Amino acid sequence: MENRTLLFLALVFVTFLMWQEWQKDYGPKPVTPTVTGEQGKTTGAADSGDVPTANESTGRQTSASSTSDVPGEKSTLQKQQRISVKTDLFGIEIDTLGGDLRTVDLLKYPVEVDKPEQPFRLMSEDHNNLFIAQSGFANKKSSTDYLVKAPNHNTIYSAAQTSYAMKDGEDRLDVSMSWTSPEGVVFTKHFIFERGSYVVQVKHAVANKSGKEWRGNSYFQLQRNKDAKDGTSQFVYSYLGGVVYSPEEKYKKISFDDMKDENLKRDIKGGWAAMIQHYFLAAIIPDASQAQSYYSYSINNDTRFALGYQSQQLSVTPGGTGEISSRLFVGPKLQNTLEKVAPGLELTVDYGWLTILSKPLFWLLDWLHRMLGNWGWAIIVLTIMVKGAFYKLSEKGYKSSANMKRIAPRMQALKERCGDDKQKYAMAMQEMFRKEKVNPMGGCLPILVQIPVFIALYWVLLESVELRQAPWALWIIDMSRADPYFVLPVLYGITMFIQNKLNPAPPDPMMAKMMMMMPIGLTVLFAFFPAGLVLYWVVSNILSIAQQAYITKVVLADGKPVS
């Protein structure tokens, strides 16, 4: 039965990948109910009006209530003066138009192993791969009681200098720009970087030098192109889109199609919003002590989308000062780092519905890597440990297969005697199984139990940025990329062919042909899979062959059934 269970496992795996794609394109859209958080001491976000919606014909944003509004968008991104920032981790460009974060290069993560001088560009203003961060203040209707004029991401700031660099010995870098309203209210936007951290503090400081009280609501949003590319192979599925986290509903995907169908509108306290992709993300994290109004909208006829939140109202008396701070995480999905930044942020390493199994598997893999210093050897040892954990279950399957192979000649003779009488053949087969104490389905249950672990490990090896550009040995210099010489996929096909030969030939000719073709088909498929994943399967197959060959030899040697 081992050959059938191998085919069954392969079919389950392919079906699982197809189901993931179907869910992405045609699955039911998530319901996004409003969750109202507690209000802080300042005037609540709800007083500022409804979150924005989008006008499809112009691509400009409008407000449902017209009491408060994030500014409208233009179909093309405008530019002003650039401020370049370099730290130990970032190469960044900020535009004085709105103080937008326009480009972010991750200096510790090259595009390719053989291009160490070219850093990976996570955020970009490129029209075809747009990904930027914007912040400012939402405009309200005029009032005779207080001032409302404030800068947004269409406002041109002034900057004292156009180039900043974190020097040796410095642990903190403050990049600032300012804008003054006609009434004399001074707004200063600060980007604060710290050495060794992918968290950027974004602070809006307000100094009210006018004669009236000033009030306003800040906003922070991520804007991304729908057809953005993250470099993932077309043979490997990885989610690219929005995510919102709340303590009540936890991790919630808000895809571009969701944003197109309906604008997000939720009040959340202690949450965050993010745009994620394979290996990397940008997340905006507000003050957890106050509720924020989260929103989304589409731009430029649904080709670009924005996801963000609007803060509670800030009030600054004449002669007074105030500030609103948020954090922006922009960088790799380092799991041990993310969980320290904000609750639930580690869930952006998207293991799907098998997170409960994937997280301990990654913990074990990470521990092995710290012990061995090499991700490839860590995968090999983890494979041995997983196979050891399931040894008894696998043993039952192999014994069932060996028993079936032992009685295979008698089964063939029985089929010839019964001819076309299928009912007689089936009854005779059942009697033979009973006398020989053979369970033809004995190999299925062990495989069924192991399938969730296999899928969980698949996601661990696929989603872990720690394996990106991690070498193993010899020609494998990047465990996250396909084997450049196809050695591992070919070894996988060979080991699978050997496994098939250790099993009895299926009585069904069509099944026998499928079993002969399956190693070839999966070898071609695995040629495009990450080398780390294929390495796991090659080692797993080798261990299975050794175990299966031993049990088969013992069973066939004395001709007696084993259980």
Buried (B, 14 or more C-beta within 10 A) or exposed (E): BBBBBBBBBBEBBEEBBEEBEEEBEEEEEEEBEEBEBEBBEBBBBBBBBBBBBBBEEBBBBEBEEEEBBBBBBEEEBEEEBBBBBBBBBBBBBBBBBBBBBBBBBBEEBBBEBEEEEEBBBBBBBBEEBBBBBBBBBBBBEEEEEBBBBBBBBBBBBEBEEEEBEBEEEEEEBEBBBBBBBEBBBBBBBBBBBBEEBBBBBBBBBBBBBBEBBBBBBBBBBBBBBBEBEBEBBEEBBBBBBBBBBBBBBEBBBBBBBBBBEBBBBBBBBBBBBBBBBBBBBBBBBBBBEBBBBBBBBBBBEBBBBBBBBBBBBBBBEBEEEBBBBBBBBBBBBBBEBBBEBBBBBBBBBBBBEBBEBBBEBBEBBBEBBEEBEBBBBBBBBBBEBBBEEBEEBBBBBBBBBBBBBBBBEEBEEBBEEBEEEEEEBEEBBEEBBEEBEBBBEBBBBBBEEBBBBBBBBBBBBBBBBBBBBBBBEEEBBBBBBBBEEBBBBBBBBBBBBBBBEBBBBBEEEEBBEBBEEBBEEBBEBBBBBBBBBBBBBBBBBBBBBEBBBEBBEEBEEEEEBBE
